[in-house]
Structures are given as C-alpha cells and as structure tokens.
Amino acid sequence: MGPMKWLVTFVLLGICSQAAAQAIQVSVFSVTSKTAILRWTRYSGASSYKITVAPQNSPSNPIAFATFGPNTVLGSVNSLTPNILYTFTIEALDSSQVRLSSAAVDSFTAPEIMEPIQTVKPKDSTTLMVGFSLKTGATHYIIRIQNDDGFFREDKVSSSPAEIESLSPYTEYTLSIMSANSGGRSQPSLPVTAKTVLPPPQISTSSPNNDSIIVSWAPVAHAVQYSLSIYAFGSDTNIKHNTSNTNLTISGLAAGALYGIKGFAWDLEGREGEGSLYINQTTRPPAPSIVNVSIVTSNGVAGLSVSWELNQDVYGSIQYHVMSDHGHTCNSTSSSCTLSAVGCGEVHTIQVIALNEAGPSFPSSPVVFITFPCPPESLALVESTEGNCTLTWGTVPHADSYVAFFKRGDSTEETCNTTSNNCKYHCLCGHTYLLSVFAYNEAGISPQGRILNHTTLPCCPENVSVSVVSSDTLEIMWMASRGAELYETRAADISEVILCNDTAPVCALSDLSCDSPYSVVVTPCNEISGCNRACKAHNKDTAPCMPMNLLLDPKNSSCVSVSWKANNRAATYTVSASGDDGQHTCTTSGNSCDITDLPCGSTYEVSVIATSAAGQSLTSYSDSLETEPCCPMNLTVEQVTQAVSNILWSHAKGAHSFLTSLTSTRGHARCHTQDSHCLMGCITCGTNYTVTMEAFSKSGRMSNCTYKGFSSSACCPSGVRLYSLAGNSLRVYWRSAGSSHSYITEMVGGSNNYTCTAPPGASSCDVGNIQCGDVYHVVVAPLTPEGSKVLFCPQRLYSVTCSGSNVGTVIYRGKRSLD
C-alpha cells in the first residue's frame, strides 16, 4: 500500500441542535470509481471528525485520511482505487484529539469508467439496441438517455446488448453508459448519438369484393414512402407493394381466402421504419351457385327449399342469405335454406349471397321459380240428360295441367286429367257428387280449393203403372227412385192439367174428365237439384163416363126396357137389375136394353155401367123397379060362422096389400087388407063360390089372382035334441041341412068326454056309458070332406040326472055359441 493520503474533497457542514451523547453512526452516501462520500451522525462534544480508509482485507494499512470540523456530517474521500472493497472508519475527536466515539462501514468503490457505447441499433420505433464492452467488477450498468427536448432517463441494464425502451419514434438521443457495483457507479462514458425509426403505419383493411383488398392507413410523420407485404395463408405467396400514398388496392386475390397484411414507412434517411403487426383480412366469398329450388311443406305451411354448392376452399365460417323478390328471406350456414310461407301462383326471383367477416359476396345468378298453382275457381257444372256431366273452371296462371276428382256418395271416385278447363264425367241420376279440381305444375299440386257439392237430378221412376180407379180418378204407382224426395205427378189432356205432389211412390189423380185420354208423367224432385223433367209420359184413358138420365119402361110383368143417355166415345153398356133373387143383366153398345125373365114380387135397383178398354164407369144413378107382386100360392077359406068366412093365404112375394073378393050365385063379398087373412060375411054355409084377389105392391103395381072351386062349409044341423035311453045311453038327434055330410057329436062333461059319428044322411047318434049327474056341452057339427070338424056350430048345455045308478032325466039348459 502506498503512503497514506489526507485528501478531503467534500465537506458538509450542518448546524443542528446538540444531540444527545451517544455512539456515532456512519453510512456510505455514494461511491464512484475513485471517490466515496460518507454520512455520519453528530457526536456531542466532538470538535472534529476523522475518516480513515483501508482495504477491507488489510485494515491495518490505511491508504487515506480525511478530517472534518465539528459541524460537518457529510464528507468525501478521493483518489481511491476502482472496484476495491474498503473499510471506512469515522472517529469523533475532542479538542485534544481524543477519540470520543467511532464507527466503520465497508463499501466497494465503483468500477472503472466505461468506454463509449459501441453500437446503437433501432429495434423498433420506440426501442434502441445498445452494445457495449463489459467491465470487470461491474454487477450492472446504467445507460443515460438524453435529448435536446429536456428528456433525461437512466436505465439499469445487466448485460450487452441491452434494450432501451419507451422512446419516442423518429427522435435523436444522446447515450452514455456507467458501470456499477454494490458500492456505486462509475462516471459516464463519452456520449454517442442515435435516432429511433418511424413508427408503424396503423393499417386498416377491407375487402370490397371477392378478389381484392383495400389497405389504408393514417399518414406517418416524416415518412417518404410505405411498403406493404401481403401473405396468403396456406401458400408460400408473399406479395410486396411500395407506395407513397396512404392506401392501396390489392387485386387478383382468391375469393374467400385469408391474407396477412403488414406495412412499414421509410424515412428521409432511407431507413425502414417499424413494421406493423400483421392484419388478417379475408376476401369476400365467391357468389354461390344455386343447385335446386323446390317446394317443401311444414305444419301445413309451404316454403321454398333453396340449395347451393358449398365451396370447400374458402376460409372461415360462411353465412348464406337467401332472398326472394317477394320479400322472403332466410339465413343458413349449411348448403340449404327454406323461404317460409310462400303462396300459390307466385313467381319468385331467388338469389343467394354468401357472407363472411369481410362482407357479402356478389349475388348468385337469379333463379326464377314458380310456386305451385292456386286452386281453380269458378267451378260450374252442366248436366245433360244422357248421364254425362261437364265440370268447368277458370284457368289458373302458371298451371300446366289439371286433375278433376268426382267422388260419388257411395265412395266411388272418378278422375280426369286434362290441360283444358273442363272435364266430362259419367254422372248417374240421384247421386250426390263432391267435385274438386287441382292444378299442377312442376312445383307441385295446388292447395285444396272449393269443393262443389252437386246433386244430380233424381232418377225417373221405373215400373210406372197407371190404373183406373174410377171414371175421374187414376191411380199411379211406381218404384221409388234414387235421389227423389218428392214426386210431382201430372196428368194432362187437351183441356186441363191435374197435379199431385207427394213423397210416397203412389198418387191418385182425381177430378179428371171421364172417357178422356191423359198423358201421365211422374216427375221426381229434390230440394237440391230440382225436378227431373225428362221422364217419359205414360198415356192412359180414363174410364167411361157414367150413363145419365136412366129411364125404365116396363113392358110386361117380367120384362122392362131400360134406356139412358150415352156420352162415351166407345163403350159397352151393361144394365143390371139387382134384387133379392140376384142380378139380371143385359148388354149393349147402344143406349137401351131389355131385361127379361124378371120374377114377380121382386124389387130391383136398376143401374147402367159403361165399360171400355180403360175400365168401367161409375154406376149410373139407380132407379127402383118393382115387378108385379106374386099371387099367393095357397089360399084357404075357413068358415068362422055359418055366415062369416075367414080367407087365409100364403105369403105373396112383393105384395103389400090385398083386395079379396068372394063371388057366388048367392052373393058377393070384398075385403081389402095388408094382412094375410080376411073375414067376410054374407057367405052362407053350403055355398060354392069363386075367390079373386088383387095383390098390390108398395108402388101400386097389381097382380090379378083367381082361385076357383071353393065352397063354404056345410051348415050346422038344427033341432039338436038329447034323449035318454036304457042302459045309461043317450041319443043325440038333429035335423040335417044336407045329406052329403057326416056328422060328429061331441059331449064334454066335467069328468068325461064322449063322441060319436053319424054317416052321411043320418040324423042321430047314440052315446053309451054316460056318466049321470054331470052337465054336458053338446055340439053336433058336419065333417068336411077332409074329415075335419066344422068348428062354428053352436053348443047346447044339458044336465044329465041320475035315477039310481042309471041315467035319469036330461034337462036342456040352453044354447051358446062356440067359445
């Protein structure tokens, strides 16, 4: 170590209040390569302070000293050796130079002063790369940066080269460097100057179409030219462009491709400025190519499905926008999209645009698509009588063909394909048809349009029969026809029309003209389609007219001539006389007829009926006819008394009253009665007479009846006497009125009856074994030729007494007529 040096280079005086007496403290304020500045605390009572410097590895060999006054607390020591670890000792001395207190601190001196910076290169517009030589013992370096604008900054770096950041672009700086260690730093090196480059242009890009990119930027101060570099991703292509403008359009690029674009500015010195970051820009996608447009339906709503080809070479995600000139749009990221809610008969011009982050592509070539046609309207039907119908409709725009459907009520269906606006189909009578028409084109079928509900005319009835019920009534019957709800039956002749409406398949037309030809038509009807007026007529004549003005002219008792007014065209007339014995008839085509062989005593209803091929007329008004009454078949005369006769006769058919006459040589008698018997007087017994009778009907017709060979009864005997005989016998005696009759005697007593018969010519009769003591009624009467007793002879009353046990006296008690 060289001789000790007493070098004091820096003294800091401080006037402070007196500190309390305590140990002195010291610290290194700063260190350079050859100088160290120390700071210590004031020590009370000290009159001076002394600094001793010795290498730390040789503390007993001080190399320098420095002394300072009592008011100094900061001092320096010079002429030190760079990069040496020293021990610095501070001592507080009193006025006698006695050490009051001391303290020590170790510190390196700074490394040696640096050589000027060797290289300075711009890294970017705000950063310089500095190159320098390293110094032994330096733990780090301090670069001082200054410019003429008053900028000053020191950056700590650890090695070379070092980056000086956060500078201003295109600015000139003065740079110097200092080495440093734990003790301090060296003096600055000689300065060098350096200038930062231009900042990067702030590039913005856009793609106006699918083969170009527009690059623009704000002007860079002090720039005289700009360079752009364009890199295509996925290829080795790197295109460079120079321009003095602040924008550039780059053409000839691939559609839908990704490009990286970078630029920098050139300054007046010809230096390349800081390059911008790469800006990614995609060109717009290519225009899509439409492949197909078709109709799709979802939930009953029709739409247009549009599809296109995907370009596999484009970069990034592509969205497709489909639009129609009808205002329909849809978006998709795939190769198809559906334009919803399209209508029938629409003509759509469809285009597709592809979009990426650069913007939309050019629209695709327009595709014209016609949707399915609208349903035909104005459906109308013409029905013919031959069972062929024609359905017509209004033509539909954009329709290529039509299909008509004819569905019958029994589920039978018929179709018709046509390119016209009408179709014929077989329409049966009495059916209901549902008629619909669909239009077709390449897009498909039209929606369901109006369904025409058509009911054909009802069928004409079959098996129509027209029969004559009466002269003014026709009964028409038929089989019920399909589709008919009501039948209108019409009968017409030259002067009138008769109608009948009914739902049943039978009708009676009355009040027709008799003996007239009628045309009968049964017309079926229903409420929907009306009436079928094409049914054929059936001709039928009504029955003949009823004969009028019937006139009866009896010709004799068994024949009557009947005449009438004939008012038919051609008819056969039958006259009928109906009575109890049946019916008597005659037939003619004229107007009169005789009925013969009529029996007596009959009443007839005479009528006339006309018959023709059409039927029978009504029976004429009848007229009553009575034939002459019959004469009684049996007539008897009974003698009631000798002067009174009772004439009885059997039933005489048709006779209502009788006028009976008895005629004899001895007199005449008449009786008029409605009975079947009659009493006549003045006809004496035993007389022959003739009976005549006039039989009258109710209407006054008369028959003359004559009955001969009658005679009155024999006369009753007179002088009847009763005499007793021996042996309990009695003899009855009388006077005979004639000798041709036999007589019978009857005795009727209270307990016994007795009879005896006398032959003709006899005048007495004996009765034996008579019971005496009784009263007897005695009658003597002649017998008729038939042997019957004449009943009108008088009785005589006798009492027969007893004489002992025998008949005693006979006493006449009187005579009385027969009860």
Residue pairs with C-beta under 8 A, 6 or more apart in sequence:
1 55
1 58
1 61
1 62
1 63
2 63
4 62
4 63
4 64
4 65
5 63
5 64
5 65
5 79
6 64
6 65
6 66
6 67
7 64
7 66
7 77
7 78
7 79
8 66
8 67
8 68
8 75
8 76
8 77
9 35
9 66
9 76
9 77
9 78
10 37
10 74
10 75
10 76
11 68
11 69
11 72
11 74
11 75
12 72
12 73
12 74
12 75
13 69
13 71
13 72
14 42
14 71
14 72
14 73
14 74
15 71
16 42
16 73
18 42
18 44
19 41
19 42
19 43
19 44
20 44
21 43
21 44
21 45
22 43
22 44
23 43
23 101
23 103
24 40
24 41
24 43
24 46
24 90
24 91
24 92
24 100
24 101
24 102
24 103
25 40
25 41
25 103
26 38
26 39
26 40
26 41
26 88
26 89
26 90
26 103
26 104
26 105
27 38
27 39
27 40
27 105
28 36
28 37
28 38
28 39
28 88
28 105
28 107
28 183
28 184
29 37
29 38
29 39
29 74
30 36
30 37
30 184
31 37
31 107
31 108
31 109
31 110
31 183
31 184
31 185
32 109
32 110
32 184
32 185
32 186
32 187
33 80
33 82
33 83
33 109
33 110
33 111
33 112
33 113
33 186
33 187
34 78
34 79
34 80
34 81
34 82
34 109
35 76
35 77
35 78
35 80
35 109
36 53
36 76
36 77
36 80
36 86
36 88
36 107
36 109
36 183
36 184
37 74
37 75
37 76
37 77
38 51
38 74
38 75
38 76
38 77
38 88
38 90
38 105
39 73
39 74
40 49
40 73
40 74
40 90
40 103
41 73
42 73
43 49
43 92
43 100
43 101
45 92
45 94
45 100
46 70
46 92
46 93
46 94
46 100
46 101
47 70
47 93
47 94
47 95
48 67
48 68
48 69
48 70
48 93
48 97
49 67
49 68
49 69
49 70
49 72
49 75
49 90
49 91
49 92
49 93
50 65
50 66
50 67
50 68
50 90
50 91
50 93
51 65
51 66
51 67
51 68
51 75
51 77
51 88
51 89
51 90
52 62
52 64
52 65
52 88
52 89
52 91
53 62
53 63
53 64
53 65
53 77
53 80
53 86
53 87
53 88
54 60
54 61
54 62
54 63
54 86
54 87
54 89
55 61
55 63
55 84
55 85
55 86
55 87
56 85
56 86
56 87
56 106
57 85
59 87
63 80
63 86
64 77
64 78
64 79
64 80
66 75
66 76
66 77
68 75
77 88
80 86
80 109
81 109
82 109
82 110
82 111
82 112
82 137
82 186
83 108
83 109
83 110
83 111
83 112
83 136
83 137
83 138
83 181
84 108
84 109
85 106
85 107
85 108
85 183
86 106
86 107
86 108
86 109
87 104
87 105
87 106
88 104
88 105
88 106
88 107
89 102
89 103
89 104
90 102
90 103
90 104
91 99
91 100
91 101
91 102
92 99
92 100
92 101
92 102
93 99
93 100
94 100
107 182
107 183
107 184
108 137
108 181
108 182
108 183
108 184
109 183
109 184
110 179
110 180
110 181
110 183
110 184
110 185
110 186
111 135
111 136
111 137
111 138
111 179
111 180
111 181
111 185
111 186
112 135
112 179
112 186
113 178
113 179
113 186
113 187
113 188
113 189
114 132
114 133
114 135
114 141
114 177
114 178
114 179
114 186
114 188
114 189
115 132
115 133
115 189
116 176
116 177
116 189
116 190
116 191
116 192
117 130
117 131
117 132
117 143
117 175
117 176
117 177
117 189
117 192
118 131
118 132
118 133
119 129
119 130
119 131
119 161
120 128
120 129
120 130
120 131
120 175
120 192
120 194
121 128
121 129
121 131
122 128
122 129
122 194
122 195
122 196
122 197
122 271
122 274
123 129
123 163
124 197
124 200
124 274
125 169
125 170
125 196
125 197
125 198
125 199
125 200
125 273
125 274
126 165
126 166
126 167
126 168
126 169
126 196
126 199
126 274
127 163
127 164
127 165
127 166
127 167
127 196
128 163
128 164
128 167
128 173
128 175
128 194
128 196
129 161
129 162
129 163
129 164
130 143
130 157
130 160
130 161
130 162
130 163
130 164
130 175
130 177
131 160
131 161
132 141
132 160
132 161
132 162
132 177
132 189
133 160
134 159
134 160
135 141
135 179
135 186
137 179
137 181
138 179
138 180
138 181
138 186
139 180
139 181
139 182
140 156
140 157
140 158
140 180
140 181
141 156
141 157
141 158
141 159
141 160
141 162
141 177
141 178
141 179
141 180
142 154
142 155
142 156
142 157
142 177
142 178
142 179
142 180
142 185
143 154
143 155
143 157
143 162
143 164
143 175
143 176
143 177
143 178
144 152
144 153
144 154
144 175
144 176
144 177
144 178
144 188
145 151
145 152
145 153
145 154
145 155
145 164
145 167
145 173
145 174
145 175
146 152
146 153
146 173
146 174
146 175
146 191
147 171
147 172
147 173
147 174
148 172
149 171
151 168
151 173
155 162
155 164
156 180
164 173
164 175
167 173
167 196
168 196
169 196
169 197
169 198
169 199
169 273
169 274
170 195
170 196
170 197
170 198
170 199
170 221
170 222
170 267
170 273
171 195
171 196
172 193
172 194
172 195
173 193
173 194
173 195
173 196
174 191
174 192
174 193
175 191
175 192
175 193
175 194
176 188
176 189
176 190
176 191
176 192
177 188
177 189
178 185
178 186
178 187
178 188
178 189
179 185
179 186
180 186
195 269
197 267
197 271
197 272
197 273
197 274
198 220
198 221
198 222
198 223
198 264
198 265
198 266
198 267
198 271
198 273
198 274
199 220
199 265
199 273
199 274
200 220
200 263
200 264
200 265
200 273
200 274
200 275
200 276
200 277
201 217
201 218
201 220
201 223
201 226
201 246
201 263
201 264
201 265
201 276
202 217
202 218
202 276
203 215
203 216
203 217
203 261
203 262
203 263
203 276
203 279
204 215
204 216
204 217
204 279
205 213
205 214
205 215
205 216
205 261
205 279
205 281
206 213
206 214
206 281
206 358
206 359
207 213
207 214
207 281
207 282
207 283
207 284
207 358
207 359
208 214
208 249
208 284
208 359
209 283
209 284
209 362
210 255
210 256
210 283
210 284
210 285
210 286
210 287
210 361
210 362
211 251
211 252
211 253
211 254
211 255
211 283
212 249
212 250
212 251
212 252
212 253
212 283
213 230
213 249
213 250
213 253
213 259
213 261
213 281
213 283
214 247
214 248
214 249
214 250
215 228
215 247
215 248
215 249
215 250
215 261
215 263
215 281
216 246
216 247
216 248
217 226
217 246
217 247
217 263
217 276
218 246
219 246
220 226
220 265
220 273
222 267
222 268
223 265
223 266
223 267
223 273
224 244
224 265
224 266
224 267
224 268
225 242
225 243
225 244
225 265
225 266
226 242
226 243
226 244
226 245
226 246
226 263
226 264
226 265
226 266
227 240
227 241
227 242
227 263
227 264
227 265
227 266
227 272
228 240
228 241
228 242
228 243
228 248
228 250
228 261
228 262
228 263
229 238
229 239
229 240
229 241
229 261
229 262
229 263
230 238
230 239
230 240
230 241
230 250
230 259
230 260
230 261
231 237
231 238
231 239
231 259
231 260
231 261
231 262
231 278
232 238
232 239
232 253
232 254
232 257
232 258
232 259
233 257
233 258
233 259
233 260
233 315
234 257
234 258
239 250
241 248
241 250
253 259
253 283
254 283
254 313
255 283
255 284
255 285
255 286
255 311
255 314
255 361
256 282
256 283
256 284
256 285
256 286
256 311
256 313
256 314
256 315
256 316
256 318
256 354
256 356
257 282
257 283
257 313
257 314
257 315
258 280
258 281
258 282
258 315
258 316
259 280
259 281
259 282
259 283
260 278
260 279
260 280
261 278
261 279
261 280
261 281
262 275
262 276
262 277
262 278
262 279
263 275
263 276
264 272
264 273
264 274
264 275
264 276
265 273
266 272
266 273
267 273
281 358
282 315
282 316
282 356
282 357
282 358
283 358
284 354
284 356
284 358
284 359
284 360
284 361
285 311
285 314
285 318
285 354
285 355
285 356
285 358
285 361
286 311
286 314
286 354
286 361
287 352
287 353
287 354
287 361
287 362
287 363
287 364
287 365
288 308
288 309
288 320
288 352
288 353
288 354
288 361
288 364
289 308
289 309
289 364
289 365
290 306
290 307
290 308
290 350
290 351
290 352
290 364
290 365
290 367
291 307
291 308
291 309
292 305
292 306
292 307
293 304
293 305
293 306
293 307
293 348
293 350
293 367
293 369
294 304
294 305
294 443
295 302
295 303
295 304
295 305
295 342
295 371
295 372
295 443
295 444
296 302
296 303
296 304
296 305
296 338
297 303
298 338
298 340
301 340
301 341
302 341
302 342
302 343
302 344
302 371
302 372
303 338
303 339
303 340
303 341
303 342
304 324
304 328
304 338
304 339
304 342
304 348
304 350
304 369
304 371
305 336
305 337
305 338
306 322
306 330
306 336
306 337
306 338
306 339
306 350
306 352
307 335
307 336
307 337
308 320
308 335
308 336
308 352
308 364
309 335
310 334
310 335
314 354
314 356
315 356
316 356
316 357
317 333
317 356
318 333
318 354
318 355
318 356
319 331
319 332
319 333
319 354
319 355
319 356
320 331
320 332
320 333
320 334
320 337
320 352
320 353
320 354
320 355
321 329
321 330
321 331
321 352
321 353
321 354
321 355
321 360
322 329
322 330
322 331
322 332
322 337
322 339
322 350
322 351
322 352
323 329
323 350
323 351
323 352
323 353
324 339
324 342
324 348
324 349
324 350
325 348
325 349
326 342
326 346
326 348
328 339
328 340
328 341
328 342
328 348
329 339
330 337
330 338
330 339
330 340
331 337
337 352
339 348
339 350
342 348
342 371
343 371
343 374
344 371
344 372
344 373
344 374
344 375
344 446
344 447
345 370
345 371
345 372
345 373
345 374
345 396
345 397
345 398
346 370
346 371
347 368
347 369
347 370
347 371
347 398
348 368
348 369
348 370
348 371
349 366
349 367
349 368
350 366
350 367
350 368
350 369
351 363
351 364
351 365
351 366
351 367
352 363
352 364
353 360
353 361
353 362
353 363
353 364
354 360
354 361
355 361
369 443
370 398
370 441
370 442
370 443
371 398
371 443
372 439
372 441
372 443
372 444
372 445
372 446
372 447
373 396
373 397
373 398
373 399
373 439
373 440
373 441
373 443
373 446
374 396
374 397
374 439
374 446
374 447
374 449
375 396
375 437
375 438
375 439
375 446
375 447
375 448
375 449
375 450
376 393
376 394
376 395
376 396
376 399
376 402
376 421
376 437
376 438
376 439
376 446
376 449
377 393
377 394
377 396
377 449
377 450
378 392
378 393
378 394
379 391
379 392
379 393
379 435
379 437
379 449
379 450
379 452
380 391
380 392
380 393
381 389
381 390
381 391
381 392
381 435
381 452
381 454
382 389
382 390
382 392
383 389
383 427
383 454
383 456
383 457
384 390
385 534
387 426
387 427
387 428
387 429
388 424
388 425
388 426
388 427
389 424
389 425
389 426
389 427
389 454
389 456
390 422
390 423
390 424
391 404
391 406
391 422
391 423
391 424
391 425
391 435
391 437
391 452
392 421
392 422
393 402
393 421
393 422
393 437
394 421
395 421
396 402
396 439
396 446
398 441
399 439
399 440
399 441
399 446
400 419
400 440
400 441
400 442
401 417
401 418
401 419
401 439
401 440
401 441
402 417
402 418
402 419
402 420
402 421
402 423
402 437
402 438
402 439
402 440
403 415
403 416
403 417
403 437
403 438
403 440
403 445
404 415
404 416
404 418
404 423
404 425
404 435
404 436
404 437
404 438
405 413
405 414
405 415
405 434
405 435
405 436
405 437
405 438
406 413
406 414
406 415
406 416
406 425
406 427
406 433
406 434
406 435
407 413
407 414
407 433
407 434
407 435
407 436
408 414
408 428
408 431
408 432
408 433
409 431
409 432
409 433
410 431
414 425
414 426
416 423
416 424
416 425
423 437
427 433
427 454
427 456
428 456
428 459
429 456
429 457
429 458
429 459
429 460
429 481
429 482
429 483
429 532
430 456
430 457
430 458
430 459
430 481
430 482
430 483
430 484
430 524
431 455
431 456
431 482
431 483
432 453
432 454
432 455
432 456
432 528
433 453
433 454
433 455
433 456
434 451
434 452
434 453
435 451
435 452
435 453
435 454
436 448
436 449
436 450
436 451
436 452
437 449
438 445
438 446
438 448
438 449
439 445
439 446
440 446
454 529
455 483
455 526
455 528
455 529
456 483
456 529
457 483
457 524
457 529
457 530
457 531
457 532
457 534
458 481
458 482
458 483
458 484
458 485
458 524
458 525
458 526
458 529
458 531
458 532
459 481
459 482
459 483
459 484
459 524
459 532
460 481
460 522
460 524
460 532
460 534
460 535
460 536
461 478
461 479
461 480
461 481
461 484
461 487
461 505
461 522
461 524
461 535
462 478
462 479
462 481
463 478
463 479
464 476
464 477
464 478
464 520
464 522
464 538
465 476
465 477
465 478
466 474
466 475
466 476
466 520
466 538
466 540
467 474
467 475
467 476
467 477
467 615
468 474
468 475
468 540
468 541
468 542
468 543
468 614
468 615
468 616
469 475
469 508
470 543
470 618
471 514
471 515
471 542
471 543
471 544
471 545
471 546
471 615
471 616
471 617
471 618
472 510
472 511
472 512
472 513
472 514
472 542
473 508
473 509
473 510
473 511
473 512
474 491
474 508
474 509
474 512
474 518
474 520
474 540
474 542
475 506
475 507
475 508
476 489
476 506
476 507
476 508
476 509
476 520
476 522
476 538
477 505
477 506
478 487
478 505
478 506
478 522
479 505
480 505
481 505
481 524
483 524
483 526
483 529
484 524
484 525
484 526
485 503
485 525
485 526
485 527
486 501
486 502
486 503
486 524
486 525
486 526
487 501
487 502
487 503
487 504
487 505
487 507
487 522
487 523
487 524
487 525
488 499
488 500
488 501
488 522
488 523
488 524
488 525
488 531
489 499
489 500
489 501
489 502
489 507
489 509
489 520
489 521
489 522
489 523
490 497
490 498
490 499
490 500
490 520
490 521
490 523
491 497
491 498
491 509
491 512
491 518
491 519
491 520
492 498
492 518
492 519
492 521
493 512
493 513
493 516
493 517
493 518
493 519
495 513
496 513
498 509
498 510
498 511
498 512
500 507
500 508
500 509
507 522
509 520
512 518
512 542
513 542
514 542
514 543
514 544
514 545
514 546
514 568
514 617
514 618
515 541
515 542
515 543
515 544
515 545
515 567
515 568
515 569
515 571
515 612
515 614
515 617
516 541
516 542
517 539
517 540
517 541
518 539
518 540
518 541
518 542
519 537
519 538
519 539
520 537
520 538
520 539
520 540
521 535
521 536
521 537
521 538
522 535
522 538
523 531
523 532
523 533
523 535
524 531
524 532
524 535
525 531
525 532
540 614
541 612
541 613
541 614
542 614
542 615
543 610
543 612
543 614
543 615
543 616
543 617
543 618
544 568
544 571
544 610
544 611
544 612
544 614
544 615
544 616
544 617
545 567
545 568
545 610
545 617
546 610
546 617
546 618
546 619
546 620
546 621
547 564
547 565
547 566
547 567
547 573
547 608
547 609
547 610
547 617
547 620
548 564
548 565
548 567
548 620
548 621
549 564
549 565
550 562
550 563
550 564
550 606
550 607
550 608
550 620
550 621
550 622
550 623
551 562
551 563
551 564
551 623
552 560
552 561
552 562
552 606
552 623
552 625
553 560
553 561
553 562
553 563
554 560
554 561
554 625
554 627
555 561
555 594
557 598
557 600
557 627
557 628
557 703
558 596
558 597
558 598
558 599
558 600
558 627
559 594
559 595
559 596
559 597
559 598
560 577
560 594
560 595
560 598
560 606
560 625
561 592
561 593
561 594
562 575
562 586
562 592
562 593
562 594
562 595
562 606
562 608
563 591
563 592
563 593
564 573
564 591
564 592
564 608
564 620
565 591
566 573
566 590
566 591
566 610
568 610
568 612
568 617
569 612
570 589
570 612
571 589
571 610
571 611
571 612
571 617
572 587
572 588
572 589
572 610
572 611
572 612
573 587
573 588
573 589
573 590
573 591
573 593
573 608
573 609
573 610
573 611
574 585
574 586
574 587
574 608
574 609
574 611
575 585
575 586
575 587
575 588
575 593
575 595
575 606
575 607
575 608
576 583
576 584
576 585
576 606
576 607
576 608
576 609
576 619
577 583
577 584
577 585
577 595
577 598
577 604
577 605
577 606
577 625
578 604
578 605
578 606
578 607
579 602
579 603
579 604
579 605
580 602
580 603
581 599
581 602
584 595
584 596
584 597
584 598
584 604
585 595
586 593
586 594
586 595
586 596
587 593
595 606
598 604
598 625
598 627
599 627
599 630
599 653
600 627
600 628
600 629
600 630
600 631
600 653
600 654
600 703
601 627
601 628
601 629
601 630
601 652
601 653
601 654
601 655
601 697
602 626
602 627
602 653
602 654
603 624
603 625
603 626
603 627
603 654
604 624
604 625
604 626
604 627
605 622
605 623
605 624
605 625
606 622
606 623
606 624
606 625
607 619
607 620
607 621
607 622
607 623
608 619
608 620
609 616
609 617
609 618
609 619
609 620
610 616
610 617
611 617
624 699
626 654
626 697
626 698
626 699
626 701
627 654
627 697
627 701
628 654
628 695
628 697
628 701
628 702
628 703
629 652
629 653
629 654
629 655
629 656
629 695
629 696
629 697
629 701
629 702
629 703
630 652
630 653
630 654
630 655
630 695
630 703
631 652
631 693
631 695
631 703
631 704
631 705
632 649
632 650
632 651
632 652
632 655
632 676
632 693
632 695
632 705
633 650
633 652
634 649
634 650
635 647
635 648
635 649
635 650
635 691
635 693
635 705
635 707
636 647
636 648
636 649
637 645
637 646
637 647
637 648
637 662
637 691
637 710
637 712
638 645
638 646
638 647
638 648
639 645
639 646
639 685
639 712
639 713
639 790
639 791
639 792
640 646
640 679
640 792
641 792
641 817
642 684
642 685
642 713
642 715
642 716
642 792
643 681
643 682
643 683
643 684
643 685
644 679
644 680
644 681
644 683
644 792
645 662
645 669
645 679
645 680
645 681
645 683
645 712
646 677
646 678
646 679
646 680
647 660
647 662
647 671
647 677
647 678
647 679
647 680
647 691
648 676
648 677
649 658
649 660
649 676
649 677
649 693
650 676
651 676
652 658
652 695
652 705
654 695
654 697
654 701
655 695
655 696
655 697
655 703
656 674
656 696
656 697
656 698
657 672
657 673
657 674
657 695
657 696
658 671
658 672
658 673
658 674
658 675
658 676
658 678
658 693
658 694
658 695
658 696
659 670
659 671
659 672
659 693
659 694
659 696
660 670
660 671
660 672
660 673
660 678
660 680
660 691
660 692
660 693
661 668
661 669
661 670
661 671
661 691
661 692
661 693
662 668
662 669
662 670
662 680
662 683
662 689
662 690
662 691
662 710
663 689
663 690
663 691
663 692
664 683
664 687
664 688
664 689
664 690
665 687
665 688
666 683
666 684
666 687
666 689
667 682
667 683
667 684
669 680
669 681
669 682
669 683
670 680
671 678
671 679
671 680
683 689
683 712
684 712
684 715
685 712
685 713
685 714
685 715
685 716
685 737
686 711
686 712
686 713
686 714
686 715
686 737
686 738
687 711
687 712
688 709
688 710
688 711
688 712
689 710
689 711
689 712
690 706
690 707
690 708
690 710
691 706
691 707
691 708
691 710
692 704
692 705
692 706
692 707
693 704
693 705
693 706
693 707
694 702
694 703
694 704
694 705
695 702
695 703
695 705
696 702
713 782
713 784
713 790
713 792
714 737
714 738
714 740
714 741
714 782
714 784
714 790
715 737
715 738
715 782
716 737
716 780
716 781
716 782
716 790
716 792
716 793
716 794
717 734
717 735
717 736
717 737
717 743
717 763
717 780
717 782
717 793
718 734
718 735
718 737
719 733
719 734
719 735
720 732
720 733
720 734
720 778
720 780
720 796
721 732
721 733
721 734
722 730
722 731
722 732
722 733
722 778
722 796
722 798
722 810
722 812
723 730
723 731
723 733
723 810
724 730
724 731
724 800
724 807
724 808
724 809
724 810
725 731
725 766
725 807
727 768
727 806
728 768
728 769
728 770
728 772
728 806
728 807
729 766
729 767
729 768
729 769
729 770
729 807
730 747
730 766
730 767
730 770
730 800
730 807
730 810
731 764
731 765
731 766
731 767
732 745
732 747
732 756
732 764
732 765
732 766
732 767
732 778
732 780
733 763
733 764
734 743
734 763
734 764
734 780
735 763
736 743
736 761
736 762
736 763
737 782
739 760
739 761
740 760
741 760
741 782
741 783
742 757
742 758
742 759
742 760
742 762
742 782
742 783
743 757
743 758
743 762
743 765
743 780
743 781
743 782
743 783
744 755
744 756
744 757
744 758
744 780
744 781
744 782
744 783
744 789
745 755
745 756
745 757
745 758
745 765
745 767
745 778
745 779
745 780
746 753
746 754
746 755
746 777
746 778
746 779
746 781
746 789
747 753
747 754
747 755
747 767
747 770
747 776
747 777
747 778
748 776
748 777
749 771
749 774
749 775
749 776
749 777
750 774
750 775
751 771
751 774
752 770
752 771
752 774
754 767
754 769
754 770
754 776
755 767
756 765
756 766
756 767
757 765
757 783
758 764
758 765
765 780
770 800
770 807
771 800
772 800
772 801
772 802
772 803
772 805
772 806
772 807
772 808
773 800
773 801
773 802
774 799
774 800
775 797
775 798
775 799
775 800
775 813
776 797
776 798
776 799
776 800
777 795
777 796
777 797
778 795
778 796
778 797
778 798
779 793
779 794
779 795
779 796
779 818
780 793
781 789
781 790
781 791
781 793
782 790
782 793
783 789
783 790
784 790
791 818
792 818
793 818
794 815
794 816
794 817
794 818
795 815
795 816
795 817
795 818
796 812
796 813
796 814
796 815
796 816
797 812
797 813
797 814
797 815
797 816
798 810
798 811
798 812
798 813
799 810
799 811
799 813
800 807
800 808
800 810
800 811
801 807
801 808
801 809
801 810
801 811
802 808
803 809
